Amino acid sequence: MSMLESEQTKLQETNNYVPKQPSHIECSIEKALDVIGGKWSFLVIRELFNGTKRFGELQRTISSVSPKSLTDTLRHLEENGVLERTAYPTVPVTVEYKLTPKGDDLHQMIKAMKLWAAKWY
């Protein structure tokens, strides 16, 4: 094993390693849908492209979502590393949501979906 390969292996073993170009791309649409395929996920992600939002702001902008569905969606996206939840010790507690780099990476895909829908519907 060359020195370069050894260094790459060490980098890949760390939790924070994100390859610039994946060495192998498998058909992973199912994996992507597991992460972001919820009924409300795309709308939540779309709203967070505009910056950090609080729960009430998200609920107002996505008027047809119930509080339970929004909570479930936010938890699911947080567990999958798409968004980050920050709670501030105020009375009442202030909670803000923002996209992680993983969530920001979805911007081009969602933009392409918008263009597709505009073209065909």
C-alpha positions in Angstrom: 0.0 0.0 0.0 1.5 3.4 -1.0 1.7 6.3 1.4 -1.1 8.1 -0.4 -3.4 5.1 -0.2 -2.5 4.8 3.5 -3.4 8.4 4.1 -6.7 8.1 2.2 -7.6 5.0 4.2 -7.0 6.9 7.5 -9.1 9.8 6.3 -12.0 7.5 5.3 -11.9 5.9 8.7 -12.7 9.2 10.4 -16.4 10.1 10.9 -16.1 13.4 9.2 -14.7 12.2 5.9 -16.7 13.3 2.8 -15.2 12.4 -0.5 -15.1 15.0 -3.2 -15.9 12.4 -5.8 -17.4 9.1 -4.6 -15.2 6.2 -5.8 -18.3 4.0 -6.3 -21.8 5.2 -7.0 -24.5 2.5 -6.4 -28.1 3.0 -7.3 -29.1 4.7 -4.0 -32.4 6.3 -4.8 -34.0 4.2 -2.2 -31.5 5.4 0.4 -32.2 9.0 -0.6 -35.9 8.6 -0.3 -35.5 7.0 3.2 -33.8 10.2 4.3 -35.9 12.9 2.5 -38.9 11.1 1.1 -41.4 12.1 3.8 -44.5 13.9 2.7 -43.4 17.2 4.3 -39.6 16.9 4.0 -39.2 18.7 0.7 -41.3 21.6 1.9 -39.3 21.9 5.2 -36.0 21.7 3.3 -37.2 24.3 0.8 -38.1 26.7 3.6 -34.7 26.2 5.3 -32.9 27.1 2.1 -33.9 30.7 3.0 -32.1 30.5 6.3 -32.7 29.5 9.9 -36.3 29.2 11.0 -38.2 28.5 14.2 -41.0 26.0 14.5 -43.7 28.6 14.3 -42.3 30.1 11.2 -42.1 26.8 9.5 -45.7 26.0 10.5 -47.0 29.3 9.1 -45.2 29.0 5.8 -46.3 25.3 5.4 -49.9 26.0 6.4 -51.3 22.6 5.7 -48.9 20.6 7.9 -50.1 19.6 11.4 -47.9 20.3 14.4 -47.3 16.6 14.9 -46.4 15.9 11.3 -44.0 18.9 11.3 -42.4 17.7 14.6 -42.0 14.2 13.2 -40.5 15.5 9.9 -38.0 17.8 11.8 -36.9 14.9 14.0 -36.5 12.6 11.1 -34.4 15.1 9.1 -32.3 15.9 12.2 -31.7 12.1 12.9 -30.5 11.8 9.3 -28.2 14.8 9.4 -30.1 17.0 7.0 -30.9 19.7 9.5 -29.6 20.9 12.9 -31.7 21.8 15.8 -30.5 24.5 18.3 -32.4 25.1 21.5 -31.8 28.3 23.5 -32.5 28.5 27.3 -35.2 31.1 27.2 -38.7 31.1 28.6 -40.3 29.6 26.7 -37.5 27.7 25.0 -36.5 29.0 21.6 -35.7 26.3 19.0 -34.2 27.1 15.7 -33.6 24.8 12.7 -31.0 25.2 9.9 -29.7 23.0 7.2 -26.4 21.1 7.6 -24.0 20.9 4.7 -25.7 17.6 3.9 -29.0 19.5 3.6 -27.5 22.3 1.6 -26.3 19.7 -0.9 -30.0 19.0 -1.8 -30.4 22.5 -3.2 -29.6 21.6 -6.8 -31.8 18.5 -6.8 -34.8 20.4 -5.4 -34.2 23.2 -7.9 -34.2 20.6 -10.7 -37.4 19.1 -9.4 -39.0 22.6 -9.4 -38.0 23.2 -13.0 -39.3 19.7 -14.0 -42.7 20.5 -12.4 -42.9 23.9 -14.0 -42.2 22.3 -17.4 -44.7 19.4 -17.1 -47.5 20.7 -14.9 
